[in-house]
């Protein structure tokens, strides 16, 4: 889905939807994410989940949505370890 350095391994959520990806955290496989282009193509929705929703939001680009996913995951993992 992306060439951006990220904490997640990304794949297409569905083969027929190029702007929709699902990620699994590289060191905590229970931490997952999804990034997709909103209907109408204006913003990218992102969400991070573990056993519950960790965080979610909107971003103007795919790359900024992936960065938001990485930040949310890092914050979640820091709190979990502390």
C-alpha distances in whole Angstrom, upper triangle without the diagonal:
4,7,9,11,11,13,11,9,6,6,6,10,11,11,13,11,8,8,8,6,9,9,12,14,15,19,20,18,20,18,15,13,11,10,10,12,16,18,20,17,18,17,13,15,14,16,16,19,21,24,24,22,22,20,19,19,18,16,17,13,9,10,14,12,10,14,16,14,15,18,19,18,20,23,23,23,26,28,28,29,32
4,5,8,9,12,10,9,7,9,10,13,15,15,17,14,11,10,11,9,11,11,13,14,15,18,20,19,21,18,16,14,13,11,12,14,17,20,21,18,19,17,14,15,14,16,17,20,22,25,25,23,22,21,19,19,18,15,16,12,9,8,11,11,9,11,14,13,13,17,18,17,19,22,22,22,25,27,27,28,31
4,6,9,12,11,11,10,12,13,17,19,18,20,18,14,14,15,13,14,13,15,16,15,19,20,20,22,20,18,16,16,14,16,17,21,23,24,21,21,19,17,18,17,19,19,22,24,27,28,25,24,23,22,21,20,18,17,14,11,9,13,13,11,12,15,15,14,17,19,18,19,22,23,23,25,28,28,29,31
4,6,10,10,11,10,13,15,18,20,20,22,19,16,15,15,13,14,13,15,14,14,17,19,19,21,19,17,15,15,13,15,17,20,23,24,20,20,18,16,17,15,17,17,20,22,26,26,24,22,20,19,19,18,15,16,12,10,7,10,11,8,9,12,12,11,14,16,16,16,19,21,20,22,25,25,26,28
4,7,9,10,11,14,17,19,22,22,24,22,19,18,18,15,15,13,14,12,12,15,17,17,20,17,16,15,16,15,18,20,23,26,27,24,24,21,18,19,17,18,17,20,21,25,25,23,21,20,20,20,20,17,18,15,13,10,12,13,9,9,13,12,10,13,15,14,14,17,19,18,19,22,23,23,25
4,5,8,9,13,15,17,20,22,24,21,19,17,16,13,13,10,10,9,9,12,13,14,16,13,13,12,13,13,16,18,21,25,26,23,23,20,17,17,14,15,13,16,17,21,21,19,17,17,17,17,18,16,18,15,12,10,11,11,7,8,10,9,7,10,12,11,11,14,15,15,17,19,20,20,22
4,7,9,13,16,18,21,23,25,22,21,19,17,14,13,9,8,6,6,8,10,11,13,10,11,11,13,14,17,20,23,26,28,25,25,22,18,18,15,14,12,14,15,18,19,18,15,16,16,18,19,18,20,18,15,13,14,13,9,9,11,9,6,9,11,8,9,12,13,12,14,17,16,17,19
4,6,10,13,14,17,19,21,19,18,16,14,11,9,5,5,4,5,9,9,9,11,9,8,8,10,12,15,18,21,24,26,23,24,21,17,16,13,13,11,12,13,17,18,16,15,15,16,17,18,18,20,17,14,13,14,13,9,11,12,9,8,11,12,9,11,14,14,13,16,18,18,19,22
4,7,11,12,15,16,19,18,16,16,14,10,8,5,5,6,6,10,11,10,12,11,9,10,11,12,15,18,21,24,26,24,25,22,18,18,15,15,13,14,15,19,20,19,18,18,18,20,20,20,21,19,15,14,16,15,11,13,15,12,11,15,15,13,15,18,17,17,20,22,21,22,25
4,7,9,12,13,16,14,12,12,10,6,6,4,7,9,10,13,14,12,14,12,10,9,9,10,12,15,18,21,23,20,22,19,15,15,13,13,13,14,16,19,20,19,18,18,17,18,18,18,19,16,12,13,15,13,10,13,15,12,12,16,16,14,17,20,19,19,22,24,23,24,27
4,6,9,9,12,11,10,11,9,6,6,6,9,12,13,16,16,14,16,15,12,11,10,10,12,15,18,20,22,20,22,20,16,16,14,15,15,16,18,20,21,20,20,20,19,20,20,19,20,17,14,15,17,15,13,16,17,15,16,19,19,17,20,23,22,22,25,27,26,27,30
4,5,6,9,7,7,8,6,4,6,9,12,15,16,20,19,17,18,17,13,12,10,10,10,12,15,17,19,17,20,18,15,15,14,15,16,17,19,22,22,20,21,21,19,19,19,19,20,17,13,15,18,15,14,17,18,16,18,21,21,20,22,25,24,24,28,29,28,30,33
4,7,9,7,8,9,6,5,5,9,12,15,17,20,19,16,17,16,12,11,8,9,9,12,14,16,18,17,19,18,14,14,13,13,14,15,17,19,20,18,19,19,17,18,18,19,20,18,14,17,19,16,15,18,19,16,18,21,20,19,23,24,23,24,27,28,27,29,32
4,6,5,8,9,7,8,9,13,15,19,21,24,23,20,20,19,16,14,12,12,11,13,15,15,18,17,20,19,16,16,16,17,18,19,21,23,23,21,23,22,20,21,20,21,22,20,17,19,21,18,18,22,22,19,22,25,24,23,26,28,27,28,31,32,31,33,36
4,6,7,10,9,10,12,15,17,21,22,26,25,22,23,22,19,17,15,15,13,15,17,17,19,18,21,21,18,18,19,20,21,22,24,26,26,25,26,26,23,24,23,23,23,21,18,20,23,20,19,23,24,22,24,27,26,26,29,31,30,30,34,35,34,36,39
4,6,9,9,11,14,17,20,24,25,29,28,25,26,25,21,19,16,15,13,13,15,15,17,16,19,19,17,18,19,21,22,24,26,28,28,26,27,26,24,24,22,22,22,20,18,21,23,21,21,24,25,23,25,28,28,27,31,32,31,32,36,37,36,38,41
4,6,6,9,12,15,18,21,23,27,26,23,24,22,19,16,13,12,9,10,12,12,14,13,16,16,14,14,15,17,20,21,24,26,25,23,24,23,20,20,19,19,19,16,14,17,19,17,17,21,21,20,22,25,24,24,28,29,29,30,33,34,33,36,38
4,6,8,11,14,18,20,22,26,25,23,24,22,19,16,13,11,9,9,12,13,14,12,15,15,13,14,15,17,19,21,24,27,26,24,25,23,20,20,18,17,17,14,12,14,17,15,15,19,20,18,21,24,24,23,26,28,28,29,32,33,33,35,37
4,7,10,13,17,19,21,25,24,22,23,21,17,14,11,8,5,6,9,10,12,9,12,11,9,11,12,14,17,19,22,25,24,22,22,20,17,16,14,14,13,11,8,12,14,12,12,16,17,16,18,21,21,21,24,26,25,27,29,31,31,33,35
4,7,10,14,17,19,22,21,19,20,18,14,11,7,6,4,7,9,11,14,12,14,12,9,9,10,12,14,16,19,21,21,18,19,18,15,15,14,14,15,13,10,13,14,12,12,16,16,14,17,19,19,19,22,24,23,24,27,28,28,30,33
4,7,10,13,15,19,18,16,16,14,11,8,6,5,6,9,12,15,17,15,17,14,11,11,10,11,12,14,17,19,19,17,17,16,15,15,15,15,16,13,10,12,14,11,10,14,14,12,14,17,17,16,19,21,20,21,24,26,25,27,30
4,7,10,13,16,15,12,13,11,7,6,4,7,9,12,15,17,20,18,19,17,13,12,10,10,10,11,13,16,16,15,15,15,14,15,16,16,18,16,12,14,15,12,11,14,14,11,13,16,15,14,17,19,18,19,22,23,22,24,27
4,7,9,12,11,9,11,9,6,5,6,8,11,15,17,20,23,21,21,19,15,14,11,10,9,10,12,15,16,14,14,14,14,16,17,17,19,17,13,14,15,12,10,13,13,9,11,14,13,11,14,17,16,16,19,21,20,21,24
4,6,9,8,6,7,6,5,6,9,12,15,19,21,24,26,24,25,22,18,17,13,12,10,10,10,13,15,14,14,15,16,18,19,20,22,20,17,16,18,15,12,14,15,11,11,14,13,11,13,16,14,14,17,19,17,19,22
4,6,5,5,7,6,6,8,11,14,17,21,23,26,29,26,26,23,19,18,14,13,10,10,10,13,15,15,13,14,16,18,20,20,23,21,17,17,17,15,12,13,14,10,9,12,12,8,10,13,12,11,14,16,15,16,19
4,6,6,10,9,10,12,14,16,20,23,26,29,31,29,29,26,22,21,18,16,14,14,13,17,18,18,17,18,19,21,23,23,25,23,19,18,19,18,14,15,16,13,11,14,14,11,12,15,14,12,15,18,16,16,20
4,6,9,9,11,14,17,19,23,26,28,32,34,32,32,28,25,23,20,18,15,14,13,16,18,18,16,18,20,23,25,25,27,25,22,21,22,20,17,17,18,15,13,15,15,11,11,14,13,10,13,16,14,13,17
4,5,6,9,12,15,18,22,25,27,30,33,31,31,28,24,22,18,16,12,11,9,12,14,15,14,16,18,21,24,24,27,25,22,21,22,20,17,17,17,14,13,15,14,10,11,13,11,9,12,14,11,12,16
4,5,7,10,14,17,20,24,26,29,31,30,30,27,23,21,18,15,12,11,9,11,14,15,14,17,18,21,23,24,27,25,22,21,22,20,17,18,18,14,14,16,15,12,14,16,14,12,16,17,14,16,19
4,6,10,13,17,20,24,25,28,31,29,30,26,23,20,17,14,11,8,6,7,10,12,12,15,17,20,23,24,27,26,23,23,23,20,18,19,18,14,15,17,14,11,14,15,12,11,15,15,13,15,18
4,7,11,14,17,21,22,25,28,27,27,23,20,17,14,11,7,6,5,8,10,10,9,11,13,17,19,20,23,22,19,19,19,16,14,15,14,11,11,13,11,8,11,12,9,9,13,14,12,14,17
4,7,11,14,17,19,22,25,23,24,20,17,14,11,8,6,5,6,10,10,10,10,11,12,15,17,18,21,20,17,17,17,14,12,14,13,9,11,13,11,9,12,14,12,12,16,17,15,17,20
4,7,10,14,15,19,21,20,20,17,13,11,7,5,4,6,9,12,12,10,10,10,9,12,13,14,17,16,13,14,14,11,9,12,11,7,9,12,10,9,13,14,13,14,17,18,17,20,22
4,7,10,12,15,18,16,17,14,10,8,6,5,7,9,12,15,14,11,12,11,9,11,12,13,15,14,11,13,13,9,9,12,11,8,11,14,12,12,16,17,16,17,20,21,21,23,26
4,7,9,13,15,13,13,10,7,6,4,7,9,12,15,18,17,14,14,12,10,10,9,10,12,10,7,10,10,7,7,11,10,8,12,14,13,14,17,18,18,19,22,23,23,25,27
4,6,9,12,10,11,9,5,5,7,9,12,15,18,21,19,16,17,15,12,11,10,10,11,10,8,11,12,9,10,14,13,12,15,17,16,17,20,21,21,23,26,26,27,29,31
4,6,8,6,7,6,4,6,9,12,15,18,22,24,22,19,20,17,14,12,10,9,9,9,8,12,12,10,12,15,14,14,18,19,19,20,23,24,24,26,28,29,30,32,34
4,6,6,6,6,6,6,10,13,16,19,22,24,22,19,20,17,13,11,9,10,10,11,11,14,14,12,15,17,16,16,20,21,20,21,24,25,25,27,30,30,30,33,35
4,5,8,8,9,10,13,16,20,22,25,27,25,22,23,20,17,15,13,14,13,14,14,18,18,16,18,21,20,20,23,24,23,25,28,29,28,31,33,33,34,37,38
4,6,8,10,12,16,19,22,25,28,30,28,25,26,23,19,17,14,14,13,14,15,18,18,17,20,22,21,22,25,26,25,27,30,31,31,33,35,36,36,39,41
4,6,8,11,14,17,21,23,27,29,27,24,25,22,18,15,12,12,10,10,11,15,15,14,16,19,18,19,22,23,23,25,28,28,29,31,33,34,35,37,39
4,7,10,13,17,20,23,27,30,27,24,24,20,17,14,10,9,7,9,11,14,13,13,16,18,17,18,21,22,22,24,27,27,28,30,32,32,34,36,37
4,7,10,13,17,20,24,26,24,20,20,17,13,10,6,6,5,7,8,11,10,9,13,14,13,15,18,18,18,20,23,23,24,26,28,29,30,32,34
4,6,10,13,17,20,23,21,18,17,14,11,8,6,5,6,6,6,9,9,6,9,12,11,11,15,16,15,17,20,21,21,23,25,26,27,29,31
4,7,11,14,17,20,17,14,14,11,8,6,5,7,9,9,9,11,10,7,10,12,10,10,14,15,14,15,18,19,19,21,23,24,24,27,29
4,7,10,14,17,15,11,11,8,5,6,6,8,11,11,9,11,10,6,8,10,8,7,11,12,10,12,15,15,15,17,20,20,21,23,25
4,7,10,13,11,8,8,6,4,7,9,11,14,14,13,14,13,9,10,12,9,7,10,11,9,10,13,14,13,15,18,18,18,21,23
4,7,10,9,6,5,5,6,9,12,14,17,17,15,15,14,11,10,12,9,6,9,10,7,7,11,11,9,12,15,15,14,17,19
4,6,6,4,5,7,9,12,15,17,21,20,18,19,18,15,14,15,13,10,12,13,10,9,12,13,10,12,15,14,13,17,19
4,5,6,7,10,12,16,19,21,24,24,21,22,21,18,17,18,16,12,14,15,11,9,13,13,9,10,14,13,11,14,17
4,7,9,12,14,18,21,24,27,27,25,25,24,21,20,21,19,16,17,18,15,13,16,16,12,13,16,15,12,16,18
4,6,9,12,15,19,21,25,25,23,24,23,19,19,20,17,15,17,17,13,13,16,15,11,13,16,14,13,17,18
4,6,8,12,15,18,21,22,20,21,19,16,16,17,14,12,14,14,11,11,14,13,11,13,16,14,14,18,19
4,7,11,14,17,20,21,19,19,18,15,15,15,12,10,12,11,7,8,11,9,7,10,12,11,11,15,16
4,7,11,13,17,17,16,17,15,12,13,13,9,8,11,10,6,8,11,10,9,12,14,13,14,17,18
4,7,10,14,15,14,15,13,10,11,12,9,8,11,11,8,11,14,13,12,15,17,17,18,21,22
4,7,10,12,12,13,11,8,11,12,8,9,12,12,10,13,16,15,15,18,20,19,21,24,25
4,7,9,10,12,9,7,11,11,9,10,14,14,13,16,18,18,18,21,23,23,24,27,28
4,6,7,9,6,5,9,9,8,10,13,13,13,16,18,18,19,22,23,24,25,28,29
4,7,9,7,7,11,11,11,13,16,16,17,19,21,21,23,25,26,27,29,31,32
4,5,5,6,9,10,11,12,14,15,17,18,20,21,23,24,26,27,29,30,32
4,6,5,6,9,10,11,12,14,15,17,18,20,21,23,24,26,27,29,30
4,5,5,6,9,10,11,12,14,15,17,18,20,21,23,25,26,27,29
4,5,5,6,9,10,10,12,14,15,16,18,20,21,23,24,26,27
4,5,5,6,9,10,10,12,14,15,16,18,20,21,22,24,26
4,5,5,6,9,10,11,12,14,15,16,18,20,21,22,24
4,5,5,6,9,10,11,12,14,15,16,18,20,21,23
4,5,5,6,8,10,11,12,14,15,17,18,20,21
4,6,5,6,9,10,10,12,14,15,16,18,20
4,6,5,6,9,10,10,12,14,15,16,18
4,5,5,6,9,10,11,12,14,15,17
4,6,5,6,9,10,11,12,14,16
4,5,5,6,9,10,10,12,14
4,5,5,6,9,10,11,12
4,6,5,6,9,10,11
4,5,5,6,9,10
4,5,5,6,9
4,5,5,6
4,6,5
4,6
4
